[in-house]
Structures are given as structure tokens and as C-alpha cells.
Amino acid sequence: MPTVEIPAYTTDAFFGLEDKWLETAPGELTHYHELGEGTPILFLHGSGTGVTAAANWWLNLPQISELGRCIAIDSIGYGQTVDAEGTEYGIKAWVEHAVRVLDALGIEKTWIVGNSLGGWVAFQFAIEHPDRLLGVVSMGTGGAKKTAALAGHSNPELSEAGVRRTLEQFVVDKSLVTDELVSLRYASALNDTASDRLVRVVEARDRDRFELPLDFDALARLEVPVLLIHGVQDVVIPVSRTWDLLNVIPHADAHIFSQCGHWSQVERSDEFNTVIKQYLGARGLGR
């Protein structure tokens, strides 16, 4: 049994996902969702205000879990994951948290699917732990230079109106940003601020944007398969980011969605799921 008390928390029925908890270090209790069996696929969320694994992947996990064992975590500093006292945040810390999750679950190698910050973490994981990785799928990969939208993320407005504005930056089709989704994200953001985490998480992310950007020389040596996904109308991280990575990573393919912003896994969820399943299926998953 975990030595850390499991919070009295249930993910809202809106997302349709069951809660799981895993002690990943002394004083650290990772909150996650798991669906499917077979080859592990670790899902890493982005960094928008009030983000959680559920709020990032609820439209994707049920379908993609037809191919493998999907594990979507709340990274340290986010969602319902309980951080140990003195926890530091940043790209390397988020990588090591992912490693602790794999170790606690007894997983030697995994695919990683990452969105935005999660894609940045996925590639840093690939650089530091190539022996633990089967491949990467990354959407709107983070770690790029600041855009006007990214500057806004550095000073998030903690109100439902602020959350709505953030989410509306993620999509072309603003009707996807429903009142219910905004309310759920806002509730999660309040949880973050209750433990004074949000400010420190944002500071760590923005610090590493300058101090620990992705090492393109190291990425040029990656031997694993990589799929890059981007929306043409992404105003948070320009689509040129994928072109830059595509020209560096030896075994990278790309899929570009038209009329799509930063949240391709939500805005084009059905097509996104088909693309992922076809890509992973062609590499042996689900057989």
C-alpha cells in the first residue's frame, strides 16, 4: 500500500476515465489513467493552465488503447499528482518523473506520446534515456522560442475568463471550448494554486526554454522512429517548429493538419487517433 495518503478525488465523469495512483518516490504519489494491454505507450500532457492528463487525452486514450497499454500521467507540479516536499520542477525533473513512473510499473521500454511541453519532455527523455524508448509521437513540440501566445502562458490569469482565453488560443474552432470544459480546467487550476505550484511550474518551464533547449545535435543521433504532428494554424508554437525538427531527426515523419491549432488531439481527434493508430500499427503494435 502507498505510504502517501491517496487524495479523496475522482476525475469528472465528463472525461470518462478511471483514476489510478502510484507511489513513484518517497512522498510522491502519481495520479494517472490506464487503458489497454500490450506494448506500453506513455502519454505526457502540455502545460496550459489547469492541464491534467484527463483534460489532454480524454478523446484519444479509448481508441489508441486498442493497440497497446496507454498510461497517461499528471506530471509533477500538475493535476492531482502529490509532490514530495522540496520537489523541483523543470525539463530534467519531468523526464526523471516519467522514468520513476516506468520503474514503478516495471516497464523497461515505452513509446511516448507528448503534447507541447510533453513533446519537449519526450525528446529530452530520448536524449537522456534512449535505452528506455521505443519511439516518440510529438504534437506542437515545446521548447521553441517564445511567441506572443507563449508570453501569455508565463502570466496566466486565474479566472474562468482567463482559462477560456488560453484554451481558445489552442484551437481554430472556438466552439470546442465549452463552458463545461472551461469550468473543469479552472477547478484544476485552483488545485494547482492551492499548493503554490503553478507559479513555480511556469517559472521552471520558461527558465528551461532558455537554459535547456532541445539539443539538435543530440536529436540528430536518435535511432528511434518519430512522428511529428502539427496544426497549420498553431499560434502557440509555429508549425515551422516541426519543419526544423523534421530536418534534424533521422527517422522522423510528419503529419500536418489544416484548419487546426495547437490542440490537434482535441480539435481533430478522430483523424488524430487514426493517424496515430496507423503509425503505431505499422510498427508492430496491436499485432
LINTA-V909593 format. One record per backbone hydrogen bond with DSSP energy under -1.0 kcal/mol. NH is the residue of the N-H (numbers start at 1). CO is the residue of the C=O. Records with the same first field share a line. If there is no record, write none. Layout:
NH=CO  CO
//
This chain:
9=7
15=12
20=32
22=30
24=28
25=28
28=25
29=82
30=22
32=20
33=72
35=70
41=69
42=111
43=71
44=113
51=48
57=53
58=54
60=57
61=57
64=60
65=61
66=63
67=64
69=39
70=35  68
71=41
72=33
73=43
74=31
78=75
81=78
82=29
87=84
94=90
95=91
96=92
97=93
98=94
99=95
100=96
101=97
102=98
103=99
104=100
105=101
106=103
107=102
110=132
111=40
112=135
113=42
114=137
115=44
116=139
118=115
120=116
121=117
122=118
123=119
124=120
125=121
126=122
127=123
128=124
129=125
132=129
133=130
134=110
136=225
137=112
138=227
139=114
140=229
142=116
151=147
152=148
153=149
155=152
159=157
163=159
164=160
165=161
166=162
167=163
168=164
170=167
174=172
176=173
177=174
178=176
182=178
183=179
184=180
185=181
186=182
187=183
188=184
189=185
190=186
191=187
192=188
193=189
194=190
196=193
197=192
201=197
202=198
203=199
204=200
205=201
206=202
207=203
208=204
209=205
210=207
211=207
212=208
219=215
220=216
221=218
222=219
226=251
227=136
228=253
229=138
230=255
232=257
233=260
234=231
241=238
243=239
244=240
245=241
246=242
247=243
248=245
249=245
252=249
253=226
255=228
257=230
263=170
266=263
267=263
268=264
269=266
272=268
273=269
274=270
275=271
276=272
277=273
278=274
279=275
280=276
281=277
282=278
284=281
285=280
287=284
//
